[in-house]
């Protein structure tokens, strides 16, 4: 009876995950091969692929996307690797504070960072450019220009640093110093040891992070949308957006969008395969054994202060500069570069307009509903899917494990587009509501949620569940009263993580946006596109304030009960 109950429960969970993941993907593939998508079965064709891939502009699109991803990784790793090494392996002053502050940029959505860097590196009125021109005696515009692939890559790279840092820190922390000591005894210098021993031993984590963030860069919409679209620099995500929302009022080109989406899916799938292969090769780089050791701390001498300065340079670039310029812009009737003469003109007008007008009340209500529904649904689905994967075994568990991981390879833009195809094709009344955005977010975040819950549930011994069954508890009662209370800290952290990311996510929300389902992230986007720049800045500042509250709550809950985490 217990096996039958678990099987029924498993099939229901598999059906729910399959609806979220498989049906939208199937419809994208189907529509890419139809002459007239969304208007019934109109006969198979490969014309959409021919139209896309014989167009020379498509190959420029590929070059732009690859350059953007590679440039962002170069910038992100140039900051993240030294910072991880400084915090874990050196005596740089304030390194414990660095570890805490490195999480702050995660509360700054990429779209808002892009809005800030627009005002910092605009070739005409950018604050940094104005300072450089005054210092160097340069006339005209420049010398820097954010409206380039270099500018886009720079801003994207800054947003990557905290997560890359968090991926590399455990590797450096757990590395046995005997390898480095052997190199030093052999006569190698500190720098040679660093290049030939320390960093090579981080290979799996390094390349896993590299592949992971290349996937993130390929799917990114916010920064290419804010910066690139103004300069006419398109990548795959913005090209798909234009195909679905033509700027000239033409009919959407769903067939072309489907063909473009397939290219991104194939690229993402290959990258995820490489990501898993790299993780699978990690055993060859094992350095943590049963023998005790203490990680060595490198004395940098007077140079240790430069390490601290390097961190605060990053924090200034990633958070302080963009926030200051956005805060300044939100207090002026019309944006002007900062000066003391403008201080008497500062006003809260844009904040008042953002709260009382521009569909703000509806957007705030929709956002609150979206955050609660997406976070709750993702957590519930993750805990049930994770429990079945850990406890059931067999083919069903393997399929469910694959389906819950698959959204990692599906960019948010494609999830949003796929849901357009699904809910315009069936008359269920969901398209155009906040529910369809919530479904997109659950689909997107189920991969992270299931991995987090599986990691927590494998620590729960099955004897505890068997004891519940022996006492007459049903499967649902056991899940509710035994499993969930034990893994509750992981579930709370997951809920807060999804809430924070749902609050700021734009890529899928902007594709699914209609006048009736605007949320705060799309409200900023449309305010900025329609020239309401002050309101866009004001809403951005408010969104960051809420994000910081959620991020702080997440950190407090993550470190609750861990006395060392608060030091």
C-alpha positions in Angstrom: 0.0 0.0 0.0 2.8 2.4 0.9 4.5 1.7 -2.5 1.3 2.4 -4.3 0.8 5.6 -2.4 4.3 6.7 -3.2 3.9 5.8 -6.9 0.7 7.8 -7.2 2.3 10.7 -5.5 5.4 10.3 -7.8 3.3 10.3 -10.9 1.4 13.4 -9.9 4.7 15.2 -9.2 6.2 14.0 -12.5 3.1 15.2 -14.4 3.4 18.7 -12.8 7.1 19.0 -13.6 6.5 17.6 -17.0 3.8 20.2 -17.7 6.2 23.0 -16.6 9.2 21.8 -18.6 8.3 19.4 -21.4 5.2 20.9 -22.8 6.6 24.4 -23.4 9.8 23.0 -24.9 7.8 20.7 -27.2 5.7 23.6 -28.4 8.8 25.7 -29.1 10.2 22.9 -31.3 6.8 22.3 -32.9 6.2 26.0 -33.7 9.7 26.3 -35.2 8.6 23.7 -37.8 5.1 25.2 -38.6 4.4 27.7 -41.3 1.9 29.7 -39.2 2.5 29.1 -35.5 -0.5 29.5 -33.1 -3.0 29.1 -36.0 -3.3 25.4 -36.0 -1.3 22.7 -37.7 -0.3 24.4 -41.0 2.1 21.8 -42.3 5.8 21.2 -41.5 8.4 23.5 -42.9 12.1 24.4 -42.3 11.6 27.9 -43.8 12.0 29.6 -40.5 15.4 28.1 -40.0 16.4 28.9 -43.6 15.3 32.5 -43.2 17.3 32.9 -40.0 20.4 31.0 -40.9 21.0 32.4 -44.4 20.7 35.9 -43.1 24.2 37.4 -42.5 22.9 39.3 -39.5 22.4 36.0 -37.7 26.1 35.3 -37.7 26.8 38.8 -36.4 24.3 37.9 -33.7 26.2 34.8 -32.8 29.5 36.7 -32.7 27.9 39.4 -30.4 26.5 36.7 -28.1 29.8 34.8 -27.8 31.8 38.0 -27.4 29.4 39.3 -24.7 29.6 36.0 -22.8 33.4 35.7 -23.1 33.9 39.4 -22.1 31.6 39.1 -19.1 33.5 36.0 -17.9 36.8 37.7 -18.3 35.7 40.7 -16.2 33.9 38.6 -13.6 36.8 36.2 -13.1 39.4 39.0 -13.0 37.7 40.2 -9.8 36.3 37.0 -8.3 39.5 34.9 -8.4 41.8 37.4 -6.6 39.0 38.2 -4.1 38.5 34.6 -3.2 42.2 34.1 -2.8 42.6 37.3 -0.7 39.7 36.3 1.6 40.7 32.6 2.1 44.4 32.4 1.8 45.9 35.8 2.8 46.2 38.2 5.8 44.5 41.1 3.9 43.0 43.4 6.5 39.2 43.2 6.8 39.0 39.9 4.9 36.1 38.7 7.2 34.2 41.8 6.4 34.9 41.3 2.7 33.2 37.9 2.9 30.0 39.5 4.3 30.0 42.5 2.0 30.6 40.5 -1.2 26.9 39.4 -0.9 25.7 43.0 -1.2 25.9 43.2 -5.0 23.6 40.3 -5.3 20.8 42.6 -4.1 21.4 44.9 -7.1 19.4 43.5 -10.1 21.5 43.6 -13.4 18.9 45.8 -15.1 19.4 48.5 -12.4 23.1 48.2 -12.5 22.9 48.8 -16.3 20.7 51.9 -15.7 23.4 53.2 -13.3 26.3 52.5 -15.7 24.4 54.3 -18.4 24.7 57.5 -16.4 28.3 56.7 -15.4 29.8 55.9 -18.8 27.5 57.7 -21.2 30.0 59.2 -23.7 28.4 62.7 -23.4 27.1 63.2 -19.9 28.5 60.2 -18.1 29.9 61.2 -14.7 33.1 59.2 -15.0 33.7 60.5 -18.6 33.2 64.1 -17.4 35.8 63.6 -14.6 38.2 62.0 -17.0 37.8 64.8 -19.6 38.5 67.4 -16.9 41.5 65.5 -15.6 43.0 64.8 -19.0 42.0 67.9 -20.8 40.0 66.1 -23.5 37.4 67.9 -25.6 34.2 66.4 -27.0 32.8 63.1 -25.9 34.2 60.0 -24.3 36.8 58.7 -23.7 34.8 55.7 -22.5 31.5 54.5 -24.0 29.2 52.0 -22.3 27.1 51.5 -25.5 29.5 48.9 -26.9 30.0 45.2 -26.4 32.9 46.1 -24.1 30.6 48.2 -22.0 27.9 45.5 -21.8 30.5 42.8 -20.9 31.9 45.0 -18.2 28.6 45.6 -16.5 27.6 41.9 -16.8 31.0 40.8 -15.5 30.6 42.9 -12.3 27.2 41.2 -11.6 28.8 37.7 -11.8 31.5 38.3 -9.2 29.6 37.4 -5.9 28.4 34.0 -7.2 31.8 33.0 -8.8 33.4 34.1 -5.5 31.1 31.8 -3.5 31.8 28.9 -5.9 35.6 29.3 -5.5 36.0 30.0 -1.8 35.2 26.5 -0.5 37.8 25.0 -2.9 40.5 27.3 -1.7 39.4 26.9 2.0 39.6 23.0 1.8 42.8 22.8 -0.2 45.6 20.8 1.6 48.6 23.2 1.9 51.0 20.2 1.6 51.0 20.6 -2.1 52.0 24.2 -2.0 54.6 23.5 0.7 56.1 20.8 -1.5 56.4 23.3 -4.3 58.1 25.9 -2.1 60.5 23.3 -0.8 61.4 22.5 -4.4 62.5 26.1 -4.9 59.5 27.5 -6.6 58.6 31.1 -5.8 55.3 32.1 -4.2 54.0 33.3 -7.6 55.0 30.1 -9.4 53.4 28.0 -6.7 50.2 30.1 -7.1 50.2 29.6 -10.9 51.3 26.0 -11.1 49.9 24.4 -7.9 47.1 26.5 -6.2 45.0 27.5 -9.2 45.4 24.2 -11.2 44.0 22.4 -8.2 40.8 24.5 -8.5 40.3 23.3 -12.1 36.8 21.6 -11.6 35.4 24.6 -9.6 37.0 27.1 -12.0 35.7 25.6 -15.2 32.3 24.6 -13.8 31.9 28.3 -12.8 33.1 29.4 -16.2 30.7 27.2 -18.1 27.8 28.0 -15.7 28.3 31.8 -16.2 28.7 31.5 -19.9 25.2 29.9 -19.9 24.0 32.8 -17.8 25.5 35.4 -20.2 24.0 33.7 -23.2 20.5 33.9 -21.7 20.9 37.4 -20.2 18.4 40.0 -21.3 18.5 42.9 -18.8 21.9 44.3 -19.6 21.8 43.8 -23.4 18.2 45.2 -23.3 19.1 48.4 -21.4 22.5 49.1 -23.0 22.7 47.1 -26.2 19.3 47.8 -27.8 20.0 51.5 -27.6 23.2 51.1 -29.6 21.7 48.6 -32.0 23.8 45.8 -30.6 21.7 42.6 -30.5 22.4 39.3 -28.9 20.1 36.2 -29.1 17.9 37.2 -26.1 17.2 40.7 -27.5 16.6 39.4 -31.0 14.0 37.0 -29.6 12.4 39.9 -27.8 12.2 41.9 -31.0 10.7 39.0 -32.9 7.9 38.6 -30.3 7.5 42.4 -29.7 8.4 44.1 -33.0 9.3 47.8 -32.4 7.4 49.0 -35.4 4.0 47.5 -34.5 4.2 44.6 -36.9 2.8 41.1 -36.2 4.9 38.9 -33.9 7.2 36.5 -35.7 6.7 33.4 -33.6 8.3 31.1 -36.1 11.5 33.1 -36.3 11.5 33.4 -32.5 11.2 29.6 -32.2 14.0 29.0 -34.6 16.3 31.4 -32.7 15.2 29.8 -29.4 16.3 26.4 -30.7 19.8 27.7 -31.4 20.1 29.0 -27.8 18.7 25.7 -26.4 21.2 23.7 -28.3 24.1 25.9 -27.2 22.9 25.8 -23.6 22.4 22.1 -23.7 26.0 21.5 -24.9 27.3 23.8 -22.2 25.3 22.0 -19.5 26.7 18.7 -20.7 30.2 20.1 -20.5 29.4 21.5 -17.0 28.3 18.0 -15.8 31.4 16.4 -17.4 33.7 18.9 -15.5 31.9 18.2 -12.2 32.3 14.5 -12.9 36.0 14.8 -13.3 36.4 16.5 -9.9 37.5 13.3 -8.1 40.9 13.5 -9.9 41.5 16.8 -8.1 40.6 15.6 -4.6 42.8 17.3 -1.9 40.7 16.8 1.2 41.5 13.4 2.9 41.2 11.9 6.3 44.6 13.4 7.4 44.2 16.5 9.4 45.6 19.8 8.1 45.2 23.6 8.5 45.0 25.8 5.4 48.0 28.1 5.3 47.6 31.9 5.4 50.0 33.8 3.2 51.6 36.9 4.6 51.4 39.6 1.9 53.5 42.1 3.9 52.7 45.8 3.1 50.9 44.6 -0.1 48.0 43.3 2.1 46.6 46.8 2.1 46.4 46.8 -1.7 44.3 43.6 -1.4 41.8 45.5 0.8 41.8 48.4 -1.7 41.1 46.0 -4.5 38.0 44.7 -2.8 36.6 48.2 -2.1 37.3 49.1 -5.7 35.1 46.2 -6.8 32.4 47.1 -4.3 32.4 50.7 -5.5 32.1 49.7 -9.1 29.4 47.1 -8.5 27.3 48.9 -6.0 28.3 52.3 -4.8 28.8 54.2 -8.1 25.6 52.9 -9.8 23.5 53.5 -6.7 24.8 57.0 -6.1 24.1 58.1 -9.7 20.6 56.5 -9.7 19.8 58.1 -6.4 20.9 61.4 -7.7 18.8 61.0 -10.9 15.7 60.0 -8.9 15.8 63.3 -7.1 16.0 65.6 -10.1 13.1 66.7 -12.3 15.3 66.1 -15.4 18.5 64.2 -15.1 21.7 66.3 -15.1 25.2 65.4 -14.0 25.9 65.9 -10.3 26.9 69.4 -9.1 26.4 71.5 -6.0 24.3 74.1 -7.9 21.6 71.5 -8.4 21.2 70.6 -4.8 18.4 73.1 -4.2 16.4 71.5 -7.1 16.3 68.1 -5.5 12.7 66.8 -5.2 10.8 63.6 -4.3 8.4 64.1 -7.2 9.5 60.9 -9.0 9.0 58.8 -5.8 5.5 60.3 -5.4 4.7 59.6 -9.1 6.1 56.1 -8.8 3.9 55.3 -5.8 0.7 57.0 -6.9 0.7 56.8 -10.7 1.9 54.8 -13.7 -0.1 51.7 -12.7 2.1 51.5 -9.6 -0.6 50.1 -7.2 -1.4 47.3 -9.6 2.3 46.6 -10.2 3.0 46.5 -6.4 0.1 44.1 -5.8 1.1 41.9 -8.7 4.7 41.8 -7.5 3.7 40.8 -3.9 1.4 38.1 -5.3 4.1 36.9 -7.7 6.8 36.7 -5.1 4.7 34.8 -2.6 3.2 32.4 -5.2 6.5 31.7 -7.1 8.5 31.2 -3.9 5.9 29.0 -2.2 5.1 26.9 -5.3 8.8 26.4 -6.0 9.5 25.3 -2.5 6.6 22.9 -2.3 7.4 21.3 -5.7 11.1 21.1 -4.8 10.5 19.3 -1.5 8.1 16.8 -3.1 10.3 16.2 -6.1 13.4 16.0 -4.0 11.9 13.5 -1.6 10.7 11.2 -4.4 14.2 11.4 -6.1 16.0 10.6 -2.8 13.6 7.9 -1.5 12.0 6.2 -4.5 14.8 5.3 -6.8 14.0 3.5 -10.1 13.2 5.0 -13.5 10.6 7.5 -12.2 13.1 9.1 -9.9 15.7 9.3 -12.6 13.3 10.9 -15.0 12.1 13.4 -12.4 15.7 14.2 -11.5 16.5 14.9 -15.2 13.3 17.1 -15.6 13.9 19.2 -12.5 17.5 19.8 -13.6 16.7 20.6 -17.3 15.5 24.2 -16.8 19.2 25.1 -16.1 19.7 24.7 -19.9 16.6 26.8 -20.7 17.1 30.6 -20.8 14.5 32.7 -19.1 13.7 34.4 -22.4 12.8 31.1 -23.9 10.7 30.1 -20.9 8.7 33.3 -21.3 8.3 32.7 -25.0 7.4 29.1 -24.6 4.7 30.0 -22.1 3.3 32.5 -24.6 2.9 29.6 -27.1 1.4 27.4 -24.5 -1.2 29.7 -23.0 -2.2 31.5 -26.3 -2.8 28.0 -27.7 -5.2 26.9 -24.9 -8.2 29.0 -23.7 -7.6 28.8 -20.0 -7.5 32.5 -19.2 -4.0 32.5 -17.7 -2.1 34.5 -20.3 -2.1 38.1 -19.5 -2.3 37.5 -15.7 0.4 37.5 -13.1 -0.1 33.7 -12.8 1.7 33.1 -16.1 4.7 35.0 -14.9 4.6 32.9 -11.7 4.6 29.7 -13.7 7.7 31.0 -15.6 9.5 31.7 -12.4 8.6 28.3 -10.9 9.9 26.6 -14.1 13.1 28.7 -14.0 13.9 28.2 -10.3 12.9 24.5 -9.9 16.4 23.4 -10.9 18.0 25.3 -8.1 15.2 24.4 -5.6 15.4 20.7 -6.3 19.2 20.6 -5.9 19.0 22.5 -2.7 16.3 20.3 -1.2 18.0 17.0 -2.4 21.2 18.1 -0.6 19.2 18.6 2.6 17.1 15.5 2.3 19.9 13.0 1.8 21.0 13.9 5.4 17.6 12.6 6.7 17.9 8.9 7.6 15.1 6.8 6.2 14.6 5.1 9.6 12.9 8.3 10.8 10.3 7.9 8.1 9.9 4.2 8.7 9.2 5.0 12.4 6.4 7.3 11.2 5.0 4.6 9.0 5.1 2.0 11.8 3.1 4.4 14.0 0.4 4.5 11.3 1.3 7.8 9.6 0.5 8.1 5.9 3.1 9.2 3.4 1.7 12.8 3.4 1.7 12.9 7.2 5.3 11.6 7.3 6.4 14.2 4.7 4.7 17.0 6.7 5.6 16.0 10.2 8.9 14.3 9.8 10.8 15.3 6.6 9.7 19.0 6.4 10.5 20.0 10.0 14.0 18.5 9.7 14.9 20.2 6.4 13.0 23.4 7.3 16.1 25.7 7.5 16.9 24.7 3.9 13.3 25.3 2.8 13.2 28.7 4.4 16.5 29.7 2.7 15.1 28.4 -0.6 11.9 30.4 -0.2 13.8 33.6 0.5 16.2 32.9 -2.4 13.4 32.5 -4.9 11.5 35.5 -3.5 14.6 37.7 -4.0 15.2 36.5 -7.5 11.5 36.6 -8.5 11.3 40.2 -7.3 14.1 41.2 -9.7 13.7 38.8 -12.6 13.0 40.6 -15.9 13.9 38.3 -18.8 10.7 36.1 -18.8 8.5 38.7 -17.2 9.1 41.3 -19.9 8.1 38.8 -22.7 4.9 37.9 -20.8 4.1 41.5 -19.8 0.6 42.9 -20.6 -1.1 46.0 -19.2 -2.9 43.8 -16.6 0.1 41.9 -15.3 2.9 44.4 -14.9 5.2 43.9 -11.9 7.9 46.1 -10.5 10.7 44.8 -12.7 8.7 45.4 -15.9 7.4 48.7 -14.5 11.0 49.9 -14.4 11.6 48.6 -17.9 8.6 50.3 -19.5 9.0 53.5 -17.5 12.6 53.7 -18.8 11.6 52.8 -22.4 8.8 55.4 -22.4 11.2 58.2 -21.3 10.0 58.3 -17.6 13.6 58.1 -16.5 13.1 59.7 -13.1 10.3 57.3 -12.2 12.4 54.4 -13.4 15.3 55.4 -11.1 12.9 56.0 -8.1 11.3 52.6 -8.5 14.8 51.1 -8.9 15.9 52.6 -5.5 12.8 51.2 -3.8 13.3 47.8 -5.4 16.9 47.7 -4.1 15.7 48.6 -0.6 13.3 45.7 -0.6 15.9 43.4 -2.1 18.4 44.3 0.7 15.8 43.6 3.4 15.2 40.1 1.8 18.9 39.5 1.3 19.6 40.5 5.0 16.8 38.2 6.2 18.2 35.4 4.1 21.7 35.8 5.5 20.4 35.9 9.1 18.4 32.7 8.5 21.3 31.0 6.7 23.6 31.8 9.6 21.1 31.2 12.4 22.4 28.6 14.8 26.0 28.9 13.4 28.0 30.9 16.0 31.0 31.1 13.6 29.0 32.6 10.8 28.3 35.8 12.6 32.0 36.7 13.2 
